[in-house]
Amino acid sequence: MLSAIDTGVSVTKLDDDKLNKVVADSRRAREQGDKGYREKALKMYPHICGRCCREFDRSNLQELTVHHRDHDHDNNPADGSNWELLCIYCHDNEHQRQLEAHQGNTGTGGTKGDAATFNPFAGLKSKLK
């Protein structure tokens, strides 16, 4: 058996080639998986955004995305129970809301902050008389 030194090829070159192949294979598998569940979801559900109800046709279907309800992109049940179709804007908004919730910036429904005490209409009744 010839070693890397005997053939004149460096060991790092072989390692780099092997690593590049593994990364390329992984990306290809991921893209194929993404296409698989996207195609299934597009066949399964009407081409309407689940949030804003915008309708999509062949000309703008690329703007309709598959959102994973539990945010786990590896959870792709065949019945589509973890998917919903969202337009790119609603999809971005959903992920931004999720990010803010993890950071504690809930906005509504979270812990109560200081209540507003200023009343711009105080004394209005007496001024109108």
VOBA-1610 file (N, C-alpha, C; in pm, whole numbers, padded with zeros to 5 digits, always signed):
BEGIN
Met+00084-00117+00000Met+00000+00000+00000Met+00089+00123+00000Leu+00057+00219-00084Leu+00137+00341-00094Leu+00092+00441+00010Ser+00185+00508+00072Ser+00151+00613+00167Ser+00141+00744+00092Ala+00093+00847+00161Ala+00081+00979+00100Ala+00218+01033+00060Ile+00321+00997+00137Ile+00457+01044+00107Ile+00507+00980-00021Asp+00478+00849-00041Asp+00522+00778-00161Asp+00457+00833-00287Thr+00332+00877-00278Thr+00261+00924-00396Thr+00285+01072-00424Gly+00342+01143-00330Gly+00369+01285-00348Gly+00249+01373-00317Val+00140+01317-00267Val+00020+01393-00231Val+00024+01418-00082Ser+00001+01541-00042Ser+00006+01571+00101Ser-00118+01516+00173Val-00100+01485+00299Val-00208+01431+00381Val-00317+01536+00399Thr-00278+01662+00416Thr-00378+01766+00434Thr-00464+01783+00310Lys-00408+01766+00193Lys-00484+01774+00069Lys-00590+01665+00065Leu-00555+01543+00105Leu-00650+01432+00109Leu-00759+01461+00212Asp-00720+01514+00328Asp-00816+01546+00433Asp-00912+01657+00387Asp-00857+01758+00319Asp-00941+01867+00269Asp-01040+01817+00165Asp-00994+01732+00075Asp-01083+01677-00027Asp-01194+01594+00036Lys-01158+01515+00134Lys-01257+01431+00203Lys-01358+01518+00278Leu-01310+01620+00346Leu-01398+01711+00420Leu-01490+01785+00325Asn-01436+01834+00214Asn-01519+01904+00115Asn-01628+01813+00059Lys-01596+01687+00037Lys-01695+01593-00013Lys-01805+01569+00089Val-01767+01554+00216Val-01865+01532+00323Val-01958+01653+00334Val-01902+01773+00330Val-01982+01895+00341Val-02077+01907+00221Ala-02026+01881+00102Ala-02109+01889-00019Ala-02222+01787-00014Asp-02192+01664+00030Asp-02295+01561+00042Asp-02401+01601+00143Ser-02356+01659+00254Ser-02450+01702+00358Ser-02542+01813+00307Arg-02484+01910+00237Arg-02566+02018+00181Arg-02665+01966+00080Arg-02621+01875-00004Arg-02708+01818-00107Arg-02824+01742-00041Ala-02794+01666+00063Ala-02899+01591+00134Ala-02998+01687+00199Arg-02948+01795+00257Arg-03035+01894+00321Arg-03126+01959+00218Glu-03070+01997+00104Glu-03150+02060-00001Glu-03256+01964-00053Gln-03220+01839-00069Gln-03316+01739-00115Gln-03427+01721-00013Gly-03390+01719+00115Gly-03489+01706+00221Gly-03582+01826+00224Asp-03525+01947+00209Asp-03605+02068+00206Asp-03703+02065+00089Lys-03654+02026-00027Lys-03741+02018-00143Lys-03851+01916-00120Gly-03817+01808-00053Gly-03915+01702-00029Gly-04032+01749+00053Tyr-04007+01809+00169Tyr-04120+01850+00252Tyr-04189+01974+00194Arg-04116+02059+00126Arg-04181+02175+00061Arg-04278+02129-00047Glu-04231+02036-00130Glu-04319+01984-00236Glu-04443+01918-00175Lys-04424+01840-00069Lys-04538+01775-00005Lys-04635+01877+00052Ala-04581+01979+00120Ala-04667+02081+00181Ala-04744+02159+00074Leu-04678+02189-00039Leu-04746+02262-00145Leu-04857+02179-00210Lys-04841+02048-00212Lys-04946+01961-00265Lys-05059+01944-00164Met-05023+01948-00036Met-05117+01918+00071Met-05208+02037+00107Tyr-05153+02156+00104Tyr-05225+02274+00151Tyr-05254+02370+00036Pro-05361+02450+00049Pro-05387+02551-00055Pro-05276+02657-00055His-05252+02718-00165His-05143+02814-00180His-05184+02951-00126Ile-05207+02955+00006Ile-05251+03074+00077Ile-05168+03086+00204Cys-05122+03208+00235Cys-05047+03230+00359Cys-05140+03206+00478Gly-05094+03130+00573Gly-05172+03096+00691Gly-05194+03213+00785Arg-05126+03324+00768Arg-05141+03439+00856Arg-05215+03554+00788Cys-05162+03602+00677Cys-05221+03720+00611Cys-05323+03683+00503Cys-05338+03556+00473Cys-05435+03504+00375Cys-05408+03549+00232Arg-05284+03590+00204Arg-05248+03627+00068Arg-05246+03501-00018Glu-05302+03510-00138Glu-05307+03396-00228Glu-05186+03398-00322Phe-05139+03280-00357Phe-05022+03266-00443Phe-05058+03183-00565Asp-04996+03218-00678Asp-05012+03140-00800Asp-04873+03103-00851Arg-04870+03050-00969Arg-04743+03001-01026Arg-04637+03110-01035Ser-04679+03235-01058Ser-04582+03343-01080Ser-04510+03387-00952Asn-04573+03369-00834Asn-04511+03415-00710Asn-04503+03305-00602Leu-04514+03182-00645Leu-04514+03070-00550Leu-04383+03059-00472Gln-04273+03111-00526Gln-04145+03106-00456Gln-04147+03190-00328Glu-04244+03281-00315Glu-04256+03364-00195Glu-04334+03295-00084Leu-04387+03177-00110Leu-04461+03100-00010Leu-04366+02998+00051Thr-04351+03001+00182Thr-04254+02916+00250Thr-04324+02818+00343Val-04251+02716+00382Val-04302+02618+00478Val-04246+02652+00615His-04335+02680+00709His-04294+02710+00846His-04316+02587+00933His-04217+02554+01014His-04230+02443+01109His-04287+02498+01239Arg-04402+02453+01276Arg-04472+02506+01393Arg-04391+02491+01521Asp-04318+02380+01535Asp-04239+02361+01656Asp-04095+02411+01640His-04066+02476+01529His-03934+02533+01497His-03824+02428+01485Asp-03861+02302+01466Asp-03764+02194+01447Asp-03770+02151+01300His-03670+02193+01223His-03671+02165+01079His-03648+02019+01046Asp-03613+01939+01143Asp-03596+01796+01120Asp-03725+01719+01149Asn-03824+01785+01207Asn-03952+01721+01239Asn-04046+01741+01121Asn-04049+01644+01032Asn-04129+01651+00909Asn-04220+01530+00896Pro-04327+01523+00977Pro-04417+01408+00967Pro-04488+01406+00832Ala-04516+01288+00785Ala-04577+01271+00653Ala-04715+01335+00643Asp-04785+01349+00756Asp-04919+01408+00752Asp-04916+01561+00750Gly-04796+01622+00761Gly-04782+01766+00753Gly-04829+01842+00876Ser-04846+01772+00987Ser-04900+01836+01107Ser-04806+01939+01170Asn-04680+01940+01132Asn-04585+02038+01186Asn-04559+02152+01088Trp-04632+02157+00979Trp-04607+02257+00876Trp-04724+02353+00863Glu-04692+02474+00822Glu-04793+02567+00773Glu-04726+02653+00667Leu-04804+02690+00567Leu-04751+02773+00459Leu-04766+02919+00499Leu-04654+02992+00495Leu-04652+03133+00526Leu-04578+03208+00416Cys-04623+03330+00387Cys-04548+03411+00292Cys-04416+03450+00358Ile-04321+03495+00281Ile-04189+03524+00336Ile-04196+03632+00444Tyr-04288+03725+00434Tyr-04299+03832+00533Tyr-04354+03780+00665Cys-04461+03703+00658Cys-04518+03646+00781Cys-04422+03545+00844His-04348+03472+00760His-04251+03375+00811His-04140+03447+00887Asp-04088+03554+00829Asp-03986+03632+00900Asp-04041+03689+01030Asn-04165+03738+01027Asn-04227+03793+01147Asn-04241+03687+01255Glu-04280+03567+01217Glu-04296+03458+01314Glu-04164+03424+01380His-04058+03418+01302His-03927+03387+01361His-03876+03502+01447Gln-03907+03625+01410Gln-03868+03740+01492Gln-03943+03737+01626Arg-04073+03704+01623Arg-04150+03694+01747Arg-04093+03584+01837Gln-04055+03473+01777Gln-03997+03362+01854Gln-03865+03405+01917Leu-03783+03476+01841Leu-03655+03525+01891Leu-03676+03621+02008Glu-03769+03713+01993Glu-03797+03809+02100Glu-03854+03741+02223Ala-03934+03639+02205Ala-03990+03566+02319Ala-03879+03497+02397His-03780+03442+02327His-03668+03377+02394His-03581+03478+02468Gln-03579+03602+02419Gln-03498+03705+02483Gln-03573+03776+02595Gly-03700+03746+02610Gly-03778+03806+02717Gly-03850+03933+02677Asn-03848+03970+02551Asn-03917+04089+02503Asn-04053+04050+02448Thr-04144+04013+02535Thr-04272+03959+02490Thr-04367+04064+02436Gly-04355+04189+02477Gly-04442+04293+02425Gly-04581+04286+02485Thr-04657+04182+02454Thr-04790+04165+02511Thr-04799+04029+02573Gly-04880+04021+02675Gly-04901+03891+02739Gly-04791+03851+02833Gly-04688+03928+02844Gly-04577+03895+02933Gly-04600+03959+03069Thr-04494+03986+03139Thr-04506+04049+03269Thr-04550+04193+03249Lys-04631+04242+03342Lys-04680+04379+03332Lys-04570+04476+03369Gly-04555+04577+03286Gly-04462+04684+03316Gly-04536+04796+03388Asp-04475+04912+03398Asp-04540+05026+03459Asp-04657+05070+03372Ala-04772+05095+03435Ala-04889+05140+03363Ala-04877+05289+03336Ala-04933+05332+03226Ala-04933+05473+03192Ala-05024+05547+03290Thr-04980+05661+03339Thr-05059+05737+03435Thr-05107+05869+03378Phe-05052+05915+03268Phe-05092+06042+03209Phe-05224+06024+03136Asn-05317+06115+03159Asn-05445+06112+03091Asn-05458+06241+03011Pro-05449+06236+02879Pro-05456+06358+02798Pro-05595+06424+02799Phe-05697+06350+02840Phe-05832+06403+02841Phe-05877+06448+02979Ala-05786+06451+03075Ala-05822+06495+03210Ala-05867+06640+03204Gly-05978+06667+03262Gly-06030+06804+03266Gly-06096+06849+03136Leu-06112+06762+03041Leu-06173+06798+02913Leu-06318+06839+02930Lys-06389+06765+03017Lys-06532+06792+03037Lys-06552+06935+03088Ser-06468+06976+03182Ser-06484+07111+03237Ser-06447+07218+03133Lys-06356+07189+03045Lys-06316+07285+02941Lys-06423+07300+02834Leu-06503+07193+02811Leu-06607+07199+02709Leu-06730+07273+02756Lys-06747+07294+02887Lys-06864+07364+02940Lys-06858+07510+02920
//
